Amino acid sequence: MASILNRGTDSTPVPACGCATAAPLFNKAPAMREAAERVAEAARTRTGVLIVGEPGAGRRFVAGLIDATHAGGQPATRVVLDCAAMPAQAIEEQLFGSKPCLLAQCAGGTLLLLNVADMSERVQARLARVLRDGQLVVDGHKPVPIDIRPIACVDPTFDTAVEEGRVRADLHRMLSRIRIDLPPLRARREDIPGLAEWFVTAICADGHIPGKRLTPAAQALLAELPYPGNARELRTLLEALVARHAGPEIDLAHLLLELRFRGSLRAVRTLGTLRAARAEFEREYILEVLRQRRGRIGEAARVLGIERANLYRKMRKLRIASPDATSRES
């Protein structure tokens, strides 16, 4: 089986599904290491998988990665059921009716469940029985053997729903044979530069746009942003950058301008020349990094990817006041 882990330390990740165009699972950050190991374990089996993470953290991406890797890179048979998108009776009819039902459609494949806690207790009980016994009864007919691998994508409030009894214990057991906790993007900042570069490459390929790259300074700032919307928010930001800016590089000035439009950084005054604008953008960026690092010059220099002495020189050139001695690193 092709490895789905990116264990390298260079900028070229191991392909997720054994092919050059497949999305990689970036896991340089310690917070992502355990999740990546669990993804690899899940891809080797057909047991139930519970993927827990914030919206935008890549839950459905990981589900697809597990399926595709298990199937040797080929598209896997998968049926998606969003339990929050329809009434309880409609869900029961979809799962167990005779049309054929969704469970019959995904026999030998995967049933991807979203918002499981919104499923009625009755439907939960019937589904748990099917998963436990490996048998499906449709409209009172004789039970037929059925092999289904359930994958449930849930947010962190799911554990509370289990504790409060809104999710049956037997269904929870069937769904969580393997549990994968996906950390939010802010907890795996080491992965952001590589993920951002991959997004830019994919966005350009999807839009038939000549390839672009992010400069190291742009990557450094991207790694410092909060991303309440996680990887989905990162991709949206990069889509706007690719669309707005011509040329082969997306640099710090482009990123700061986009963040200014979005209100993510304080406004930058309009200057007359490109050189003056770039200097102001660079000054703004250094000030922002210093603010985030509470004036610690050593930490700021590491974020900026420059030597500490070089940062002091830039600060003098750009007329940035040095932090008080009490706030500097010793």
N, C-alpha and C positions, 0 to 999 in steps of 0.2 A: 504494500500500500504506500502511495506517495505521502511524504510527510506533510502535515498541515501546520507545523510549527515553524516560526521564524526565529531561529536561535542565533543567526549571524550577528556580527557586530558592525558589518559594513552597511552600505546604503541599499544593497540589493537583497530584498527579502526572498525567502524560499516560497515558491508558488504554493498557493493554498491547496490546489487540487491536481498538482502534477502537470500543469500546463502554463505556458508563459503568460497567457492572458488572464489567468484566474486571479481573483483577489487574494492577497496574502493576509494572514492573521498576525498583525504586528504585536509582539509580546516581549519587547526589550524591558519594559517596565516591570518591576517585581510584582506589582498589583495584578498584572495580566498573566504572569507565569502559571499560576495554579489553574486559572480559567483555561488556558491553552492546553494544559495537560488533560483537563477534564473533557475538552472538546475532542482531543485525540482518542480518549477512552470511549467516548460516545460513538465516534465514527467506526469503531471496531465491533459494535454490538447492535442489537435491535431492541434494546430495552428502552423503557420510558425515560425521557429527558426533560428536566425542568430548567429553563433558562431565565434567570432573574436579573433584571437590570432596569435602569431608568429609560424612559422614552428616548430614542435616538442613539442608544448605546450600542446598537448592532445585534439585537436579539434575533431578528428574522434573518439577518445575514449569517449568524452563527448556525441557525437551524438549517439553512440552505447549504452551508459548508459541511455540516455533519452528513446530510443526505448525499451530497455529491461525492464526498470522499468515500463514503460507504459503498456507493455505486461505481467506484472506480473512475470518477470524473464525469460520468454520464448523468443526464437529467434523471432525477428520481421521481417516481410516482408520488404525488403529494396532493392532499386535499386540505384546504384552509377553511377553518370555521371560526368566525368572530362571534363569540357568545354575547357580546354587547350590541350586536347589530340587528338582532331580531328577537321577537317574543319567545318565551319558553316553549310554547306549543309548536312554533315553527322550527325551533332548534331540534325538538324531539322528532318531528316529521322528517327533517333533513337527514338526521342521523340514522333513524330506524325505519323510515317509510319504505315503500316499494316502488322506486322510480328509475333505476335502483338507488338505494340510499347511499349517503356519503361513505358509510363504513364499508359497504360493498365496493364502492369505487376505489377506495384506497387500500384494498386487500393486497398484501405483499409490499405495501409502501408505507407512507407516513401520513398520520393525521396531525396537522399543525393546529393547535388550539390557542386562541387569543382570548383574553379576559375570561378565564375559566371561572372565576368567582361569581360571574353573572349568570352562570348556568343554574337552572333550578335543581333542587335536591333530588327530585324524581329522575331527571335526566342524568345527573351525576351518578346515581345508583345504578341505572341501566348501563351506562358507559363503563363504570368500574367493573361490573359483572362481565361484560364482553372482554375487557382487557385481561381480567383475571382468568377466565375460563378458556379464552381463545375460541369462543363460539358465538355465532350471531343467529338470532331468531327474528325473522321478519314476518309480520302479520300472522303470527301463530303457526307458521310452518315449522318443519323439523329443523333443529339446530344444525348449522353448517360450520365447519372449521374455518377460522379466519385468522390471518397473521397481520397485525397492525402494530406499527411502532408509533406511540404517541410522543409528540414534542409539544410542550406548553411554554409559551412566551408570556412572562408575567412581570409586573413591576414590583418593587420592594414591599408594597403594601399587601402582597399576597400572603406573606407569613401571618399578618394580623388576621386576614380572612380565615386562614386555617385555624388559628388559635380561637377565634370567635365561633367556629363551627359552620361558617358559611361555605366551606369546602369540606366535603366528606373525607374522613381519614383514610378510607379504603381507596378512594380515587387519588388522593394525595400520594399514597404509597406507590400506586401504579405509575404516576407521572414523574416521581422524583427518585427513581432508581439511581439515576445520575443527576446531580444538581450542578449547574454551572452558574456562578455568580460573576456577572460582567461588571467590572469597575467602571465608574463614569470617566469620561475623558480627562477631567481635571485631576484624577488620581493616577494617570498614566502618561504624564507629559513627555517622557522620553520617546513615546511612540508617535507623537504628533508630527514631527518633521517628516518622517517616512510615510505616515498615512497621508499627510497633505500632498506630498509629491506624487503618491499613487493616485490620489483623487484628481490632481491636475492632469496627469497623463490620461486617465480615464475620461475626464470631461472633454479634453481635446479630441480624443479618439471618437467619442460618441457624437461630437458636434462637427466632425471632419474639419477640425481646426489645426493649423500647423502647431507642432509641439511647443510647449512652454515649460519653463522651469522656475522654481522659487529660489531667490538668492539666499545665502546663509542668514543674512540679517532679517529677511522676511520670515524665514523659518523660525528664527529665534523668537520673534515677537508672536508668531502664531502659537508657539508652545507656551506662552505666558497668559493667553486669554482664558477667561473663565468657562465658556461653553456650557451654559445651562441646558442647551439643547443637544449636547454631546456631539457625536460624529456627524449627525444630520446637520447640525448648525455649522460645523466646519465645512462640510461639502457645499452648503448653500453660500457661504462666504466666498469660497474658492470659485464657484460657478460665476458669481458676480465679478470677481477679479479677472477671470479668463475672458468674460464677455466685454468688459469695459476697456481693457488695456491691450493694445497691439504690441507686437514685438515678441522676441523669444524669452524675455525674462519678466517675472513679476518681482519687483524689488520693494524695498522698505517704503519708498515714497508712495507707490501704488497702494500698498496695504494701509498705511496711515491715512491716506485720503479716503479710502473705502470705510475705514473705521470712523473717521470724522463724519461721513455721511450718515452712518448708522448711530452716531452718538456714543460710540464706545470709548472715544478719547475726547478730551476737551478740544474745543475748536482751535484750529491752526489759522493764524491770520494770513490773508492773501498777500503774496509777495510778487514783485514785478518780473524777476528772472528765474529761470529754471535752477540756476546755481544757488540763488538765495533761497528758493523754495526747498531744494534738497537739504541745504544746511539747516533750515528751520525744521524740516521733517526729522532730520537726524537728531537735532537738539531735543525735539519733542519726544522722540523715542527714548533717548538716554534718560531724560527726566522721568518718563513713565517707568522705565526699568528701575531706576534709583528709588522711585516712590514705592514700587512693589516690593523691593528688597530693603526698604527702610533705611536707605542710605549706605548700605554695606557695599563698599567698593569692590571687594573681592568677589562677592556673589554676583553683582551686576556685571562685572567683567566676564565671568563665566557664561552668563546668559547671552551677552553680546558677542561672545566668541573671540575676545581680544585679550591681550595681556593687560594686567592692572596698570602698568606704566603708560600703555597706549591710551587707556581710558582717561587717565589724568590729563594727558596731552590734549585729547579731544575735548575734555571739559574746559580746559583753559582756552582752547581755540574757539569754542562755541559759547564762552562766557557763562558756563554753568558753575555756580558756587559749589565748593566742596562741602560735603556734609560735616557737621560738627564732629570734633574729635571723639566725643563720647559715643557717636553712632557708627564710627568706623570699625572695621575689623582690626584686631591687633595683629 
